[in-house]
């Protein structure tokens, strides 16, 4: 049981890039589509409407403004999302824009903290 808890803790602490790499490995080596797994998980959670009404479990990280240090924000968005430089720049230029959707509270807060450290104005929805 301790091994499972340790494994769960490692999963929760993955960076966005590491999650993207994990998704690629799951798809290429094991034939598992991570998006399909997310639908199954969220579909199961939707059945408990009473629990869902009490506390929000999925968050959207919204970039409200790039701030004064736009280049640093573009670099942070690129690193956090796994996007290419042009896509990250377009996302920052199009602010307000969603950086990540359907993420856990811990991941959303981590993304918000990283983007704010780069100088961005971020909101969680």
N, C-alpha and C positions, 0 to 999 in steps of 0.2 A: 504494500500500500504506500509506503514511503517513496518508492520509486515512481509511482504514478503521480504523487503530489509534486515531486521534484520535476517530473516531465511537464506537468501542467504549469508549473512556475516558469520553466524555460520557455514554453509556448507563449505565455502571457508577456514575457519580457522581450520577445523578438521585435526587431526593428521592422519597419515597413518593407525595406529592401529584402530582409531575411524572409519575411512572409511571402513576398513575391517569388523568391527563389524556391521556397518550400512548395508553393503552389505549382511551379514548373516541374519540380522533381516528382510530385505526386501525379501530375498529369502524364509526363513523359515515361517514367519508369513503372508506374503502377496503374495507369489508365483511369485514375480518379480525377474527376472534374471538380475542383474546389468550389466553383460557383454552384454546381448542383448540390453539393453537400451543404452549402450555406442556405439554400432554399429549403432543404429538408429540416435543418436546425431551426430556421426562423418559422417555418410552417408549424413545427411542433410547439414552439413557444406561443404562437398565436392562439392555440387552442385554450390556453389559460387566460382568458380575458381579464379575470379579476386581478391576477398577478401583474399583467401588463399595465393595467390602469394605475397601479400603485407606484411603480418605478419604471422610468424609461431605461431600456436596455440597449438601444441602438442610437447612435449619435451621428450627426453630420458636422464635419469640420468645415466652416465657411470662412474664406479669406475675405475680410471686409475691405482692407486697404493694405497696400504694400509698404506704406510708410516711407521714411526718408531713405532707407537703405534697400532699394529695390533689387539690386544685384544679389545681395545676401539672401533676400527672400526667394528669388528665383532659384538660387543654388539649394536652399533648404527644401523648396517644393520638389525640385528635381531629385534630391536624395531621398526624401520621405515617400515619394510616390512611385519612384522607379521610371518616371517619364523621361523622355529625351529633353535636351536643353530647349529646343524650340517649343515643344508642347508645354513645358514648365513656364516659359516666358509668356506664352499665349494665355495660360491660366492666370498668371499674376496680372497681366495687362487687362484681362477681362474682369477684374475684381469689381463687385463682389462675385465670388465663384466658389463652388463646392470643391474642396480639396479631396475629401474622403467622405463616403456615405456608408451608413450601416456598420459603423465600428463600435467597439465596446467603449465604455466610459474611460477605462484606463488608457486605451490606445488614443482616444480622442484628446484626453488631457495631455498625453505625451506629445502628440502632434501640435497641439495648441502652444505648449511650452516651447517647443523647438522653433516654431514659427515666430512666436513673440520675441524670443531671444535674437532672432535674425532681424527684428524690427517691424514685423507685420502686426496688423490689428486683426484678431481672429475671434470668431464667435462659434459656440457650440449650440447646435439645435437638436 
